[in-house]
């Protein structure tokens, strides 16, 4: 649930960030048209940029997956003997090969 | 079944490829289902290891039609130059019982590439399939002389020795495995059980404790510890360890239904 909310918030933040970038571009165009040169960016654009960056950051942090345990132990504890003792390269086919009819039906190719 | 069935199936098959589990009936039936419903044509490049996996599973359940179908697809894509495909064809012949022809294919591959590990392993399996365990063990030892860090080889040798009841040599193989993968509790468990069979109870107890250190509340190790400690009641820590094992077992089984709990309590003598 928090993932969806987080992703929505991150999306809104990114959109506003893009909007502030576009308004900077428009502002510079306006300055060229009016032939003034201003070295300081208007405060609204700067505020919008910073705020949208923080909102996007917040959204990404909320939507992150839960952390996995850094110790290998917790993963090892879930490994069963079946997963280690199989030796797949040494697989031998001279066993009983009991085949069930249901298995055969499930495996038909057409 | 909705589409969700297929993506979940592919992911499951991929998990099996990483964990190396041997669930051939399940894998073969999933694979046949993917082929039958033509979902397999929608995958791009990840279809080739999938075909390999389905082929081996099909050979394990004696389904040669499915295996032939997959091999044909692989042949069309990779042709005769691929050694991996040659090995699969060798396995196909092995499963049909034509061991000499399989041997010829493997010799061929080893001529072209003398370091092909997987095919050297198949040669050893051929000796096992011809019911020549002693020669298989000898071949395996030679193989491990060259590639001593191949943990799969050591597990295989350990199991071969256990089949022939050479417990001390099997214990040696387990020691090598412990050196290679010191964080894996399974090898300590195997070593403890072999050493217990040989009668060396103090060593077995030490290793059961090590398993519990690596994997807390491992039930098999707890049972082993309880057994060893009850037989070694004379040594120092045995009493404490026995009490610990009994307490932990009762705690773990307290969440199980009544009749199981009663069995455990009866066994533990409480």
Interface residues (C-beta under 8 A of the other chain):
Chain A: X72 X73 X76 X77 X79 X81 X82 X83 X84 X85 X86 X87 X88 X89 X90 X91 X92 X93 X94 X97 X99 X100 X103 X104 X106 X107 X108 X109 X110
Chain B: X19 X20 X21 X22 X25 X28 X29 X32 X33 X35 X36 X56 X58 X59 X60 X61 X62 X63 X65 X66 X69 X91 X94 X95 X117 X118 X121 X122 X124 X125 X128 X129 X152 X155 X156 X159 X183 X184 X185 X186 X189 X214 X215 X216 X218
